[in-house]
Amino acid sequence: MAQSSKQTSPAKDGTLFLFWCREGSGSGRGEHLARALGAVSAYVWRANLAGSLWKTPLRYLLQTLDTARILREQQPKAIYIQLPPVFPLLQAWWYARRTGAHIIADNHSSFLDGRWRMFHWLQKPLARRIRINLVHNEANAKLLHGWNAAGVMLLKSPAVTADEILDPNADLSRFRKDLEAPGRVRVLMVNRFAVDDAWREVFATARITPEARFFVTGDPARSGVAPDQVPDNVVLTGLLPKPVFIALMNACDVTLSLTLRRDTLLWSIRESLALGKPFVASRSPVMLAEFEGLGLFTDHTPADMRAHILDAYARRDAWRAAMAEYITRDRERFLRQTQEIRELLGVEM
């Protein structure tokens, strides 16, 4: 059934942030943005119909009915929708035509993936008819400007702190033996085994980096990974609850934040910065523009990744002052921008 987060204030005649995903999945951008904007979060997700392609049309139909109920009950004046998928944006637009509500799309870079490109014919006209289109990086902003989208605003995700994300009670007992193995650099790969994840390249890197142990997150069944494909120094963690994932990142020495998708800023880098962990990230213009000087960047070849992992480990204390400075500056930037959005929409603090 539909899932709604705990509400701290009524959304009626106020602001609603609509997610068509499982609560706690994906990046933390949406929840941080919802809090900064004073919005009530509503998660619409039919878990019993997820995971099977043939069930997707039924899931979307039922989630549409769930969304209609939420809009009817909450009657918001401003609705933020996390994209993709585009379908709740269409539904919110119809609602706004009757009520005059402001519609704001928060465009995640995954709207450029192949399966969502198929629906750009629908997203483009909607993007021209809503109040604001938020984007994560300069490349996405340029693309939406090319669509003649309305109110394109570059709003990068906020920096976070260790106090916000680290649960001291998270249980790492199942990983204790591997974490305490002597003489090993502990490397966490943030991974889902999705089409844009560089797990094959990391497996190849692990084979030429015996002095490191790699903890690779995500469900390997998603990509059909066979046991004989996994190097001896790779630990497949499976899907982890967020507190355990963050605790494991904190217990490791180096974080790998990699994507084969162009023009994407990864949330996991912000988690690495919060924990003071050196990271190796994909080399791209948008990554370098935001995080250069705070970590290292790779072209995904095994030799290059090996060199950067060992270099990041050797210099693991060198970036911490710069990380702390970035977090302070970026949190001020995010609060300033979200306040500007509230004022633009006439939303009271």
N, C-alpha and C positions, 0 to 999 in steps of 0.2 A: 504494500500500500504506500501511499505518499508519505514521505517523512518530512516533518517540519522541525527546525531547531527550536530549542527552548527560547521563548520570547520574553525579552526583558522589558518591552514596552509595546503598546498596541500599535499595529500598523494602520488601523483604520484612519482614513484621512491623512495618512503619513507616507512613509517610504518603505517599500518592499524590495528585497533582493531575492530574485528567483533563480534557483539552480535546478537544472535537470540532471542531477548526478547524486551519488550516494554521499551522505554527510561524511566529511573527513577524507574524501578521495581527492586526488589531484593536489594542486598547489594550495598554499594558504592565502593566496592573493584575495580571493573572493571574500573570505570571512574578515580579513583585515580591512578590506575596502568597505564591507557592510557596516562594521563597527564605526569606522571613521565617518561614515555618512549618516550615522544614526538610523540605519535601516534594519528592519526585521528580516531575518533570513528564512526562506522557505525552500526546503529540499523536496523535490518531486522525483521519486524513484521507485519503480516497481521491481524490487529485488528478485521476486519469484519468476520474473520474465526476462531477467538479464542473462547474458552469456550465450544465448542461442539466436542466431541470425533470423531464423524463421519466426521467432516470437517477437521480433522487433516491431513490426507494424501494430500488433496488439498492445505492446507495451507503450508505444507512442500514443495510441488512441486513449488508453486508460490514463496516461499521464496528462493528456490534454483535458480530460474530464476532471482530474484532480486539480489542475491549474485553474480551470474555470471555477471550481468550488472555492479555491483560495482567494481568487480575485473578488468573487462575490462576497465572501465573508470579510475580507480585509478592506476592500474599497480604497486602495492606495491612490495617492495623488502623484506619486513618482515611483516608477518601476525600473529597477536595474535588472538586466538579464545577462547571465554569463553565457557566452557563445564559444563554441558550438554546443548543442545543435541550434539551428535557426528557428525551429518550429515554435518554441515558446515566444520568440520575438514576434512572429506573425500573430499569435494569439493575443499578446499584449497590445499590439498595434490596433487590432480590432476593438479591444477594450477601450483604448485611448480615444478612438474615434467617437465613442459614445459618451465618454466621461471627461475628456480633455486632459487626461493624465499625461505627465511627461514620461517619455520612454528613453532609457539610456542603455545602450549595448556595451558590454565589456567584452571586447573581442580578444580571445586568447589565440595565440599563433596557430593552434591546431586547426583553425578554420581554413588553413591553407593545405591541410592534408587532402589526399586524393578523394576520400569518401565524402568530405565536406565541400570540396570544390564543385562537386556535382550539383550542389544546391546554391551556388553563387547567383544563378538566375533569379532566385527568390531573395537572397540576402541583399543584393545590390539595390533593388528598388526600395526595400524596407530601410536600408541605411540612409537613403535620401529623404525619408519621410519621418524620421524620429528626431528627438531633440539633440542628443549627444552620442557620438561613437568614440568610446575610449579604446586606446590601443596601447600596447606594451613597449613598443620600440619604434625607432625612426623609420625603419623599412616598412612596417605595417601601416604607419601613418601616411607614407608616400603612396602606398597601394590604395588606401581608402580615399585619399584625395583624388586619385585617378578615377575612382568610381563616382566622384562628385557627391560623396557622402556628406551628410549634414553634421556640423559641430564636431569635427574630428579633433580630439584632444589626446596628446601624448601623456599618459599617466603610468609611469613605471611602478612596479610593485614596491612595497615599502621594505626597508631594512627591518629586521627583527632582532630581539635580544635573547640571550640564553635563558633569562628568567621567564620569558614568554613561551619558550618551546621545549625546555628540558624538564622532564619529570624524573626526580631523583628516585622514585619508587619503581621505575620501569625494570622489568625482569630480564636480565641478559644471561641467566644461568645456562641456557642451552648453547650459548656461544662461548662460555667461559674458557673451555679447554683450548679452543682455537685462538681466542684473543690473547691468552697467556703463553702461547708457544714462544719459546725464547728465540731471539735473533731474527725475528721476522718483522718487516714493515707491514703494518696492518692498513689495508686499503679498502675503502667502501665504494662500490660502484652503485650509484643511484640509477635504478633500472626497473623496467616493467616487462621486458621482453616484447615491447611493441615494435612496430615497423621502423620507427625512427631511433631506436636504441642501438648503440654500438657494442652489443655484448660479444659478437663474434670477434671484433677487433680486440676487446679486452681479454677474451680467452687466449687469443694469440699472444698478447702481451704477457699474460701470466706464464705461458710456457717458456718465455725467455727471461723471466724475472723470478727465479726460484727463491730469492731472498725476501720475497713479499708473499703475504697471504691475502687473497682477494675475497671480500664478502660481497656477493652479487645478489641484489634484492629482486623481487618479482617472481611471478609464477612461470617456471620454465615450460610447463605444458602449453602455454600460450603460443610458443614458437616451436613446439615439438622437439625440445632439446633432449637428445639421448644421453644416457649416463657416460658413454665412451667419448662424448664430445667435451666433457668437463675436465679440465686439468686438475692434477692432484692438489694444487695449492689454491683451488677455488672452492669456496663454501657457498652453496646456494641456500639463501636464507628463506626463500618462499616469500609470500606476501606477509608484511609485518604491520601490526598496529602502529599508528603514528608515534606513540610514546616510545615503543621499543626501537623503531627505526631511528629516531633522534638519539636515543641513548647509545645505539650501536655506532652511529656517526661520531658521537662524542668519544667513544672508546677507541676509535680508529685514529690512525696518524695522518692519513691523506684521503681526500674525497675526490672521486671522479664524477664530474657532471658533464655528460656527453649527449649530444643529439646529432643525428644525421639530417634533421630538418633545418632548412635555412631560416635565418631571421627569427631566432627564438632566444629569449632570455629565460634561463632556467631558475625556478624558485629555489632549488636545492643549493645554489651558490649562496643565497642569502642565509640559509640555515648553516652552511659551513662558516660564513663570516661571523654569525652570532656565536658559534662555538669556538671561534678562533682557530679553525682547522684550515691548513693549506689545501687548496683545490687545484685540480687540473681540469680544465674545461675545453670544450670545442672552440677551435679558432674560427671566429666569424666577425664581421664588422660590428654587429650589434653587441656581441659579447665583449669585444675589446673596448668599444666605446663606453661601456658601463663599468667594467671590472678590471681594466688594465692597471697593473701596479699592485693588485691585491692577490694575484695567483698566477698560474702558468697556463698556457694555451697550446693545444695539440692539433695536429692534422690527422690524428687517429691511426697513423701507422704504428705498428708494435714497437719499433726501435725508438720512435719519437716519444711514445707514451712511457716506455720504460725509463728513458732519460729524464723526462719531466717528473715522474713519480719519485725517483730517487733524489732529484734536485729539490723537489718540494719538501721531502722528508728532511733533507739536510738543512734546509733553510726554514724549517717549520716555525721558528720563533721570530723570524725577521719581519713578517708582515703584520703582526698583531697590533701594533700602534696605528698603522694605516687602516686596518680593519675597523678599529674602534672609532677612529675619526670619520670614516665613511658612514658608519651606522648612525652616529649623531647627526651628521649633516643630512643624510638621506631621510631620516625620520622627520626632521624639520621640513624638508621639501615636500614630503608626502602629506603632512598635516596642512601645509599651506595650500597645496593644490586641492585637496578634498574640501577645505573650507571655501575655496573659490567656487567649486561646483555647487555646494549647498547654497551659497549666496546667489548664484546664477539661477537656480531653480526656485529660490525663495523659500528654502527649507530652514526652519528655525533650529538653533542649537538645542 
